[in-house]
Amino acid sequence: MPLVEDIGHIVLEVADMDAAVRLYRDVLGFTLPAGVNPVWTVAATKGGSITLYRVKTPVPLILTGNRTPISLHVQNFEESAEVLERAGYRVMRESPSAVARAAGALGDSASGSISTAKGP
């Protein structure tokens, strides 16, 4: 039997809790089971949760090539990218190929970057 049963949450450092809540709740559709806390807020969706943790200088989550350790699945990447861009977020597509229609990274000053990809 494994020692670990499941992943409780992953901590994501943010500089601005209000901006992070707008992104995760209002744009991406996460729920906030315990409401908003000015220091830490749990954002949940099917499959897991992220703890948004406010710090003065968050560690950037962008790796080389616009890659990031956080990946979120969406039904339709291009439609999702358009919604994010209309909301004022910068979407970086992987490359000018067929892959670009299925994956990219979301640049967000409040919480670094996250990647989005068409789900399985």
PyMOL commands that set and color helices and strands:
alter all, ss='L'
color gray80, all
select helices_A, chain A and resi 17-27+64-66+77-86+98-101
alter helices_A, ss='H'
color red, helices_A
select strands_A, chain A and resi 10-14+40-45+48-54+71-74+90-93+103-108+112-118
alter strands_A, ss='S'
color yellow, strands_A
deselect
rebuild
show_as cartoon
